[in-house]
């Protein structure tokens, strides 16, 4: 049961990464202003989450 849950967690993270990758590397040159704004907001959201996770890792590493 735990192995199956682990596999599901890995698959969920893989799918999330694929979605983030599509947004991060999407060509916005042919989009209207609303679409560009949405993409830029999502990119900023991903960058903020990544930055926070790096900060958590660093703070944990320095606390040990």
C-alpha positions in Angstrom: 0.0 0.0 0.0 2.8 2.4 0.9 4.7 1.5 -2.3 1.6 2.3 -4.4 1.1 5.6 -2.6 4.8 6.5 -3.3 4.3 5.7 -7.0 1.2 7.9 -7.1 3.1 10.7 -5.4 6.0 10.4 -7.9 3.6 10.4 -10.9 1.7 13.4 -9.5 5.0 15.4 -9.2 6.0 14.3 -12.7 2.7 15.5 -14.2 3.0 18.8 -12.2 6.5 19.3 -13.5 5.4 18.7 -17.1 2.6 21.3 -16.7 5.0 23.8 -15.2 7.6 23.2 -17.9 5.0 23.9 -20.6 4.1 27.2 -19.0 7.7 28.2 -18.3 8.9 27.6 -21.8 5.8 28.6 -23.7 6.2 31.2 -26.5 4.1 34.1 -25.6 4.8 36.2 -28.7 1.6 35.3 -30.4 -0.7 35.7 -27.3 -3.0 38.6 -26.6 -2.3 40.7 -23.5 -4.7 38.8 -21.2 -3.1 35.4 -22.1 0.4 36.9 -21.6 -0.6 38.3 -18.3 -1.9 34.9 -17.2 1.3 33.1 -18.3 3.5 35.7 -16.6 1.5 35.4 -13.4 1.8 31.6 -13.5 5.6 31.8 -14.1 6.0 34.2 -11.2 4.0 31.8 -9.0 6.2 28.9 -10.0 9.4 30.9 -9.4 8.2 32.0 -6.0 7.4 28.4 -5.0 10.8 27.2 -6.3 12.5 30.0 -4.4 10.7 29.2 -1.2 11.5 25.5 -1.5 15.2 26.4 -2.0 15.1 28.7 1.0 13.5 25.9 3.1 16.3 23.5 2.0 19.0 26.0 2.9 17.5 26.9 6.3 17.1 23.2 7.1 20.7 22.5 6.1 22.0 25.3 8.3 20.0 24.3 11.3 21.5 20.8 11.5 
